[in-house]
C-alpha cells in the first residue's frame, strides 16, 4: 500500500536528507510495516504543493499509548527509490499500486 501524505517543508527536507527517519501521524490509515509513504511537500503559507516528493518505506510502528497519544503513531521509515529492487511497484514489475490520499 502506498499512502500519499502532505508534509511541510520544515519536515520534508530533513526526511529527504535522512536526518528524520520517522513520521508522527494520526493513525487513520491502517498503516502496516512494509507500506510506503509518498511524502508530498506542501507549503501551507502558499496553500499549494511544491512539486517535490519522496518515497519512504515503513519499517516499524510505535502505537503504545504510554509513549504516543491515543490515535497517533510514530512510524520508523527509510527513504527508498522507485528504482529500488525492493520497491514492489517499480517499472520492472509493471504492477499497479493502491494509493490512499488525505
Phi and psi in degrees as a GROMACS rama.xvg file:
@    title "Ramachandran Plot"
@    xaxis  label "Phi"
@    yaxis  label "Psi"
@TYPE xy
-113.617  125.27  UNK-2
-104.11  114.862  UNK-3
-84.4052  120.107  UNK-4
-130.47  146.489  UNK-5
-79.2717  146.641  UNK-6
-145.885  138.369  UNK-7
-74.9075  154.481  UNK-8
-53.917  -36.4491  UNK-9
-67.2147  -20.1625  UNK-10
-101.313  -29.2241  UNK-11
-64.1067  -51.028  UNK-12
-61.6325  -47.6918  UNK-13
-61.2682  -35.6355  UNK-14
-65.1936  -44.5768  UNK-15
-60.5653  -39.2025  UNK-16
-78.9402  -5.0234  UNK-17
82.5567  9.43673  UNK-18
-84.3352  -18.0775  UNK-19
-125.044  82.9521  UNK-20
-85.4492  40.3232  UNK-21
-155.283  160.143  UNK-22
-133.624  135.914  UNK-23
-103.051  118.437  UNK-24
-138.517  151.923  UNK-25
-64.8351  135.978  UNK-26
-87.9212  69.2166  UNK-27
-115.969  15.5848  UNK-28
-128.503  5.78764  UNK-29
55.8164  50.3254  UNK-30
-58.1189  142.085  UNK-31
-132.82  149.357  UNK-32
-59.6404  133.175  UNK-33
98.4747  -15.1673  UNK-34
-70.112  167.943  UNK-35
-120.137  147.589  UNK-36
-111.595  123.142  UNK-37
-95.7816  100.713  UNK-38
-88.6022  112.586  UNK-39
-103.382  118.563  UNK-40
-66.363  128.075  UNK-41
-126.654  126.589  UNK-42
-95.7966  105.323  UNK-43
-67.3123  -25.5351  UNK-44
-69.0253  -37.6922  UNK-45
-91.8987  -16.2487  UNK-46
71.1459  32.7217  UNK-47
-152.402  164.03  UNK-48
-75.4482  148.054  UNK-49
-88.2764  -17.0645  UNK-50
97.159  -6.04162  UNK-51
-94.5461  143.308  UNK-52
-152.739  151.823  UNK-53
-133.727  161.578  UNK-54
-115.387  129.92  UNK-55
-125.765  147.24  UNK-56
-102.966  136.836  UNK-57
-80.803  121.925  UNK-58
-104.148  -26.5411  UNK-59
-157.227  147.639  UNK-60
-127.835  122.618  UNK-61
-105.282  117.743  UNK-62
-131.292  18.2817  UNK-63
-70.5304  119.361  UNK-64
-66.0625  -9.64428  UNK-65
-72.1323  -22.7478  UNK-66
-120.736  -20.0899  UNK-67
-129.923  134.907  UNK-68
-56.1731  147.553  UNK-69
-53.317  131.936  UNK-70
89.962  0.675799  UNK-71
-122.431  161.719  UNK-72
-137.928  155.26  UNK-73
-110.24  122.737  UNK-74
-104.91  121.012  UNK-75
-81.0176  125.026  UNK-76
-130.176  165.467  UNK-77
-141.259  132.127  UNK-78
-67.1694  133.65  UNK-79
-128.863  164.576  UNK-80
-104.244  148.115  UNK-81
-61.9359  -27.4542  UNK-82
-81.8518  -6.37823  UNK-83
-61.1085  132.098  UNK-84
-62.545  -22.243  UNK-85
-82.5374  -13.985  UNK-86
-76.181  115.803  UNK-87
-72.0542  -8.92307  UNK-88
-113.332  25.6586  UNK-89
-71.7508  169.988  UNK-90
-62.4283  -23.8087  UNK-91
-69.6598  -30.9435  UNK-92
-89.356  -24.0504  UNK-93
55.6271  26.2579  UNK-94
-83.7649  158.042  UNK-95
-95.1615  143.185  UNK-96
-109.984  153.522  UNK-97
-95.2149  128.723  UNK-98
-119.971  132.658  UNK-99
-108.87  145.614  UNK-100
-127.694  144.487  UNK-101
